[in-house]
Amino acid sequence: MASVFYVLRATLTVILLLAGIIVLVLQYLQSSPAPTCHLPPAHSAQQTKQANSSAVEQQTYKPVMLLWFWPGNKRAIQDDLSNLPTSPRPKFQRWIWFNADSPNHTRRIEGIQSLFNLTLTYRKDSDIQVRRLLTFKNSDEEFVLPKKERLLCWFVDSDNLTTQSGEGYSYYRELINHMKVDVFHNSTKGENYFLTMSSCKFYLSFENSIHRDYITETFNSPLSVGTVPIVLGPPRRNYEDFAPGESFIHVNDFPTSLALAQFLLGLDKDQEAYMRYFHWRGYYTARLHLTEEKYEFAHAICQACRHVGIYKEYRVVPDLYKWFIL
């Protein structure tokens, strides 16, 4: 009996030891990290090469753009459309209607209302917007006010201002009864154009027609050279869609031309108040307007190239003139 007892005791001890070892092994396997070594998928090297090739191809893709008519009425669309392509526009092509003029100076041509599928104008609701006046400042360079030799200036096309019609000319004739305005001819171009404008404290940024978003280089130019624009155009709120409200003076803020003149003469004597119109310079910078005729539309055309290269979407305006001429 004693021998049987010892055999059973030894057997039980072995079983308990084996069970303990099994439990320890299982705990180790559960706590150890999952294996990270996997066989590569079939053809992975070839797929990676193809993906890289597609990425490079996408980065280097550049659209081919044909400038059919140069802006500025150098070769306008004929009334009978005889100088347009005779075949219908292919579905894969994008035809851009480029117009930098206001509705007052846009000739209506029947037959092109639904011809184009992209618009390039000054309007903010265009597919491609011509004018972006300000950009965020990307340097710590401080603004230095140019030397001022004149109080109020204006660049005009006409030599005889007394016979010209239009709201801007009418306001000018009222304003000169109360203060001096130095008038220069618009033939001044390039460096002299900006040097002359920068020598003025204020500039009459009068648009030749008043329409929503029609805010042209006559506003951008003084901003870019350190001169305060006196604007006559769309309402103040519309100007503030393009530039800070404290960067310009709107004629509509004053009941009469006399009140405006008195305000400007007061600012001429208060340098601290005058400099407040340049606080925006700490955050934004204004792009110089290109005055040479051969470069005048270059920026807009580059914007069109960039848009076509990036965006594939397009739209057909059912009635181009109904959309543009409100």
Stockholm file with secondary structure:
# STOCKHOLM 1.0

chainA/1-326         MASVFYVLRATLTVILLLAGIIVLVLQYLQSSPAPTCHLPPAHSAQQTKQANSSAVEQQTYKPVMLLWFWPGNKRAIQDDLSNLPTSPRPKFQRWIWFNADSPNHTRRIEGIQSLFNLTLTYRKDSDIQVRRLLTFKNSDEEFVLPKKERLLCWFVDSDNLTTQSGEGYSYYRELINHMKVDVFHNSTKGENYFLTMSSCKFYLSFENSIHRDYITETFNSPLSVGTVPIVLGPPRRNYEDFAPGESFIHVNDFPTSLALAQFLLGLDKDQEAYMRYFHWRGYYTARLHLTEEKYEFAHAICQACRHVGIYKEYRVVPDLYKWFIL
#=GR chainA/1-326 SS CHHHHHHHHHHHHHHHHHHHHHHHHHHHHHHSCCCCCCCCCTTHHHHHHHHHHHHHHHHHCCCCCCCCSCTTTTSCCCTTCTTSCSSCCCTTCCCEEEECSCGGGCCCCTTCTTTCSEEEESSTTSSEESCCCEEECCSCCCCCCCCCCEEEEEEESCSCTTSCCSHHHHHHHHHTTTSCCEEEETTCCHHHHHHHHHTEEEEEEECSSCCTTCCCHHHHHHHHHTCEEEEESSCHHHHTTTSCGGGCEEGGGSSSHHHHHHHHHHHHTCHHHHHGGGGGGGTEEECCCCCSTTTTTHHHHHHHHHHHHHCCCCCCCSCHHHHHCC
#=GC SS_cons         CHHHHHHHHHHHHHHHHHHHHHHHHHHHHHHSCCCCCCCCCTTHHHHHHHHHHHHHHHHHCCCCCCCCSCTTTTSCCCTTCTTSCSSCCCTTCCCEEEECSCGGGCCCCTTCTTTCSEEEESSTTSSEESCCCEEECCSCCCCCCCCCCEEEEEEESCSCTTSCCSHHHHHHHHHTTTSCCEEEETTCCHHHHHHHHHTEEEEEEECSSCCTTCCCHHHHHHHHHTCEEEEESSCHHHHTTTSCGGGCEEGGGSSSHHHHHHHHHHHHTCHHHHHGGGGGGGTEEECCCCCSTTTTTHHHHHHHHHHHHHCCCCCCCSCHHHHHCC
//
